Amino acid sequence: MTAIVQDERVDIPEVACLEVGVAPGPRPGTVQVVVSGELDFDNAVFLREALLAALFSHRATLLVDLERVNFCDCAGLNTLLTARDAALRAGRGLHITAAGRRVERLLNLTDTRTLLT
């Protein structure tokens, strides 16, 4: 039997401008997720995957630190809200514990801050 495999790689956007760190949280049942860099349409999917992986592998509430995020667009906000919804469906939570000025502004303009605290 012969198989033909084609390698048609799609250009994957660089995510060097986004860093995500996951560590045990300060309290039992929590996981600390620290995000830094730019959060936008090109890399929001990577944050979504990291948040969902942390949520389901640790079975804990996510404490998200966005203090070092210097840009966040609507795709980034949608990622946070999607992860929050997944956390609630799993009986856990997602809380933003810190946010930089630009992220705070986005949360306030969209009236979503209270959903993520």
ABEGO torsion letter per residue (X at the ends): XBBBBBBBBBBBBBAAABBBBBBBBABBGBBBBBBBEBBBAAAAAAAAAAAAAAAAAAGBBBBBBAAABABBBAAAAAAAAAAAAAAAAAGBBBBBABBBAAAAAAAAAAGAAAAAX
